[in-house]
Amino acid sequence: IIDLEKTAELLLKACEFVRDVAARGEYILFVGTKRQVQDMIAEEAGRCGMFFVNNRWLGGTLTNFETIRRSVARLKEIQGMKETGKIDLLTKKERARLEKELFKLNTNLGGIVEMDRLPSALYIIDPKREEIAVREANKLNIPVVAIVDTNCDPDPIDYPIPGNDDAIKSTRLITSYIANAIIEGRRFYLDSGTVPVKEEKKEETENVEIKEELVEMSIDIEDKLDEEEERRRKKEEE
């Protein structure tokens, strides 16, 4: 059972951390390759101007960054050939091969094409699934923020957020808070280049708001489970 008060407290702490990272003009890399969170990860990362991996974590994305950058350069090269029309001068077979290569590169690297340096933090949904990403970040001393379910080990995570990483509604809610904090930090960076000062009253208000949303979400999930149970019971009676 996940303690929602603890979730709210640790989510607020994680938000404060990513806000400060963004306020220094640094990157936070969003990682979530589960099918049910792929689109949401791309949307929220895009909304706050960060990079993302939402299909497959390629081994060495962090620890072998130069090799990854060469793959990105290849992606850009093929894209350039398409944009200039050079690809149309090739044979049908060669075009098909390059189109296939471009699709594969875009699928795996499309979210980090413009990431020209290592991120200063990772935000991960389901660190158990993204174990390689966590290990690479730990090896390079890159802090990890993650939604940690009951089946995950929180020890390798610097900023764990207790939560159900299979529930779309809860992962979206938590991720939206992370993205909003990054947007706030980026605004400070772009406007003044200074790290925002923590305001105690604002923090208390945010904590209450987070708790209320989490409780509301939890009640909504319980209601749906009750409805499903009722439908199942009626079906059995028939």
C-alpha positions in Angstrom: 0.0 0.0 0.0 1.3 3.4 -1.0 1.1 6.2 1.6 -0.3 9.2 -0.4 1.1 11.7 2.2 4.6 10.3 1.7 4.0 10.5 -2.1 3.0 14.2 -1.9 6.0 15.0 0.4 8.6 13.3 -1.9 7.0 14.6 -5.1 7.3 18.1 -3.8 11.0 17.4 -2.9 11.6 16.1 -6.4 9.8 19.1 -8.0 12.1 21.4 -6.0 15.1 19.5 -7.3 14.2 19.5 -11.0 13.1 23.2 -10.8 16.6 24.1 -9.5 18.3 22.0 -12.2 16.2 23.7 -14.9 16.9 27.1 -13.3 20.6 26.5 -14.0 19.9 26.0 -17.7 20.6 22.3 -17.5 18.8 19.2 -19.0 16.5 16.6 -17.4 16.1 13.5 -19.5 12.6 11.9 -19.3 12.6 8.1 -19.6 9.5 5.9 -20.0 9.3 3.1 -22.5 6.2 1.3 -21.3 3.6 1.3 -24.0 1.0 3.1 -21.8 3.3 6.0 -21.0 5.2 6.5 -24.3 3.0 9.2 -25.7 2.6 11.0 -22.3 6.4 11.0 -21.7 7.0 12.6 -25.2 4.2 15.2 -24.6 5.3 16.3 -21.1 9.0 16.4 -22.0 8.1 18.5 -25.1 5.9 20.7 -23.0 8.7 21.7 -20.6 11.4 21.8 -23.3 13.3 18.6 -22.2 14.5 15.5 -24.0 13.1 12.0 -23.8 13.5 8.3 -24.5 10.2 6.6 -24.9 10.8 3.6 -27.1 13.9 1.6 -26.1 16.9 2.6 -23.9 20.0 2.0 -26.0 22.8 0.7 -23.9 25.5 3.4 -23.6 23.0 6.3 -24.1 24.9 8.0 -21.2 28.1 6.0 -20.7 28.9 5.9 -24.4 27.5 9.2 -25.3 29.9 10.0 -28.2 28.8 6.8 -30.0 25.1 7.9 -29.6 26.0 11.3 -31.0 27.4 9.6 -34.1 24.2 7.8 -34.5 22.3 11.1 -34.2 24.6 12.6 -36.8 23.7 9.7 -39.1 20.0 10.4 -38.5 20.5 14.1 -39.4 22.4 13.1 -42.5 19.6 11.0 -43.8 17.0 13.6 -42.9 19.1 16.1 -44.8 19.1 13.9 -47.9 15.3 13.7 -47.7 14.9 17.5 -47.3 17.3 18.3 -50.2 15.8 15.6 -52.5 19.2 13.8 -52.7 17.5 10.6 -51.6 15.3 10.6 -54.7 18.3 10.3 -56.9 19.1 6.9 -55.4 17.8 3.5 -56.6 14.5 2.2 -55.1 16.4 -0.4 -53.1 18.8 2.2 -51.7 15.9 4.6 -50.8 14.1 1.8 -49.0 17.2 0.8 -47.0 17.7 4.5 -45.9 14.1 5.0 -45.1 14.2 1.9 -42.9 17.4 3.1 -41.2 15.9 6.5 -40.7 12.7 5.1 -39.1 14.8 3.0 -36.7 17.0 5.8 -35.7 14.1 8.2 -35.3 12.2 5.7 -33.1 15.1 5.2 -30.7 16.8 8.6 -30.8 14.2 11.1 -32.0 13.7 12.4 -28.5 17.4 13.2 -27.9 18.4 14.5 -31.3 19.3 18.0 -30.0 20.7 16.8 -26.7 24.3 18.0 -27.2 25.6 17.1 -23.7 24.8 14.7 -20.9 21.7 15.5 -18.9 22.1 16.8 -15.3 19.3 14.5 -14.1 16.9 11.7 -15.2 13.2 11.4 -14.6 12.1 7.8 -14.9 8.8 6.0 -14.9 9.4 2.4 -13.7 13.1 2.2 -12.7 12.8 -1.6 -12.5 12.1 -1.7 -16.3 14.6 1.0 -17.0 17.3 -0.7 -14.9 20.1 0.0 -17.5 19.3 3.7 -17.6 19.5 3.8 -13.7 22.8 2.0 -13.7 24.3 4.3 -16.3 23.1 7.4 -14.4 24.5 6.0 -11.1 27.8 5.2 -12.7 28.1 8.9 -13.9 26.7 10.3 -10.7 23.7 11.8 -12.5 20.8 12.1 -10.0 17.7 10.0 -10.7 14.1 11.1 -10.0 11.7 8.2 -10.4 8.2 6.9 -9.7 8.9 3.9 -7.5 6.3 1.2 -7.2 6.2 -1.4 -4.4 8.2 -3.9 -6.6 11.1 -1.4 -7.2 14.3 -1.0 -5.2 14.4 2.7 -4.1 18.1 2.6 -3.1 19.6 3.6 -6.5 17.1 6.4 -6.8 18.1 9.9 -5.5 14.6 11.3 -5.5 12.1 8.4 -5.2 8.4 9.2 -5.6 6.2 6.3 -4.3 3.5 5.6 -6.8 1.8 3.0 -9.1 3.8 3.1 -12.3 1.1 1.0 -14.1 -1.7 3.5 -13.5 -1.8 6.0 -16.4 -3.7 8.6 -14.4 -1.2 8.7 -11.5 1.9 8.6 -13.7 0.4 11.5 -15.8 -0.4 13.5 -12.7 3.1 13.1 -11.2 4.8 13.7 -14.5 2.8 16.9 -15.0 4.0 18.2 -11.7 7.6 17.4 -12.6 7.1 19.2 -16.0 5.5 22.2 -14.4 8.4 22.5 -11.9 10.9 22.4 -14.8 8.9 25.1 -16.7 9.1 27.3 -13.6 12.8 26.8 -13.3 13.4 27.5 -17.0 11.4 30.7 -16.7 13.8 31.8 -13.9 16.8 30.9 -16.0 15.6 32.7 -19.1 14.4 35.8 -17.2 17.2 36.3 -14.7 19.7 33.4 -14.7 19.2 33.0 -11.0 18.0 30.0 -9.0 14.6 30.6 -7.4 14.4 31.0 -3.7 12.2 28.4 -1.9 9.1 29.9 -0.3 7.9 28.0 2.7 4.2 29.2 2.4 4.1 28.3 -1.2 5.6 24.9 -0.5 2.9 24.2 2.1 0.2 25.2 -0.3 1.6 23.0 -3.1 1.9 20.1 -0.7 -1.8 20.4 0.2 -2.8 20.7 -3.5 -0.7 17.6 -4.4 -2.3 15.6 -1.5 -5.8 16.6 -2.6 -5.2 15.6 -6.2 -3.6 12.3 -5.2 -6.5 11.5 -2.8 -9.1 12.4 -5.5 -7.3 10.2 -8.0 -7.1 7.4 -5.5 -10.9 7.7 -4.8 -11.6 7.7 -8.5 -9.5 4.5 -9.0 -11.3 2.8 -6.1 -14.7 3.8 -7.5 -13.8 2.3 -10.9 -12.6 -0.9 -9.2 -15.9 -1.1 -7.3 -17.8 -0.6 -10.5 -15.9 -3.4 -12.2 -16.4 -5.7 -9.2 -20.2 -4.9 -9.3 -20.4 -5.7 -13.1 -18.4 -8.9 -12.5 -20.8 -10.0 -9.7 -23.9 -9.3 -11.8 -22.5 -11.2 -14.7 -21.8 -14.2 -12.4 -25.4 -14.0 -11.0 -26.8 -14.1 -14.5 
